[in-house]
Structures are given as C-alpha cells and as structure tokens.
Amino acid sequence: MTLPLPDPIAAYVAADNAEDDAALAACFAADAVVRDQGRTIRGVDAILAWKAEAKRKYQYTVEPIAVSGTEGGAVLTGRVSGRFPGSPVELRYAFGLKDGRIATLEIHG
C-alpha cells in the first residue's frame, strides 16, 4: 500500500530517494528555507548542497509511514534507513507549501 502524499511532498521523497538533483530542485521554491540539525539552509543551491552532503555521509532512504495535513502544508513521518547509528529512525518532516512547491521544511528527530 502506498501512502497518498501531497504532490510536492511525493515528488520530494521520490527525488531524494533517487538522488535526482534536477527533480529535487523542482520541488522547492527559489527562496525555500530548510531547518535540520540546528542548521538553516536557504535557497535551492544551498539545499542541493546540503542534500548531497547528507546522502554522501549517511547513504539513506526515506519510507513515508504517516502524513497529516496542516494549514498550508503537511507533516510527514518517515522511516529513515541508512549508514548511521540507530538506523532506522523515524523523523518528522514539517512542510510549508506555497504555489505547489516546498517553501519551508523543518526536520525533527
């Protein structure tokens, strides 16, 4: 059974798991902001660099296991498996959506 996700979030997960930079870039608004592990990443180029670093370091994939809607976005719970202590873990991805793209993303453990 595939979990139904809002289009921008489904595209994000697919692009992230496939390591498809062009598809990943298309998911984000030009001025998107990501917050992860105490860092704030601004803009598509910086987001792509952050993703490349994380993929290189952890070699992870994300399996969506739950989603709930919020005003202007959604919260995705994903099972993240990779090369890091404690794998797999469940992370919460809080997406803010605007005009069919990801405007904000906050990742919490």
C-alpha positions in Angstrom: 0.0 0.0 0.0 1.4 3.4 -1.0 0.7 6.3 1.3 -1.1 9.2 -0.5 1.0 12.3 -0.2 0.5 15.9 -1.5 2.2 16.1 -4.9 5.2 18.3 -3.9 5.9 16.0 -0.9 5.6 12.8 -3.0 8.0 14.4 -5.6 10.4 15.4 -2.8 10.6 11.9 -1.4 10.9 10.3 -4.8 13.7 12.7 -5.9 15.5 12.4 -2.5 15.5 8.6 -2.6 16.6 8.6 -6.3 19.3 11.2 -5.7 17.8 13.2 -8.6 19.1 16.8 -8.2 17.0 18.3 -11.0 13.8 16.7 -9.7 14.7 17.7 -6.1 15.4 21.3 -7.2 12.0 21.5 -8.9 10.2 20.6 -5.6 11.4 23.8 -3.9 10.5 27.5 -4.2 13.5 29.6 -5.2 13.6 31.2 -1.7 12.9 28.0 0.2 14.3 27.5 3.7 15.2 24.2 5.4 15.9 23.7 9.1 17.7 20.5 10.0 20.0 19.5 12.9 20.3 23.1 14.1 21.2 24.4 10.6 19.2 26.8 8.4 19.7 26.3 4.7 18.4 29.0 2.3 17.8 28.8 -1.4 17.8 25.9 -3.8 21.5 25.7 -4.5 22.3 25.5 -0.8 19.5 22.9 -0.3 21.0 20.8 -3.0 24.5 21.0 -1.4 23.0 20.1 2.0 21.2 17.1 0.5 24.4 15.9 -1.4 26.4 16.1 1.8 23.7 14.2 3.8 23.5 11.5 1.1 27.3 11.1 0.9 27.6 10.9 4.7 24.5 8.7 5.6 23.5 6.9 2.4 19.9 7.0 3.5 16.4 6.4 2.1 13.1 7.6 3.4 9.9 5.5 3.6 6.8 7.5 4.3 4.8 5.9 7.1 2.3 8.7 8.1 1.1 12.1 6.9 -1.2 14.7 8.3 -2.4 18.0 6.8 -1.7 21.4 8.4 -2.8 24.8 7.3 -0.6 25.5 4.3 1.4 22.2 4.4 1.7 18.8 5.8 3.7 16.8 8.4 5.3 13.6 7.1 6.6 10.9 9.4 9.3 8.9 7.5 11.3 5.8 8.4 14.9 6.8 7.5 17.3 3.9 6.9 21.0 4.4 6.2 24.5 4.2 7.4 24.2 5.9 10.8 23.9 4.7 14.4 20.4 3.7 15.4 19.2 3.1 11.8 16.3 3.1 11.0 14.8 6.1 12.8 11.6 7.9 12.4 11.8 11.6 11.5 9.1 14.2 11.2 9.2 16.5 8.1 7.1 19.6 8.5 6.5 21.0 5.1 5.2 24.5 4.3 3.8 24.6 0.8 3.2 27.6 -1.4 2.1 27.7 -5.1 2.7 23.9 -5.4 6.3 24.0 -4.1 8.0 23.5 -0.8 8.6 26.9 0.8 9.8 25.6 4.2 10.9 22.3 5.6 11.8 21.5 9.2 13.1 18.1 10.1 12.8 16.8 13.6 14.0 13.5 15.2 
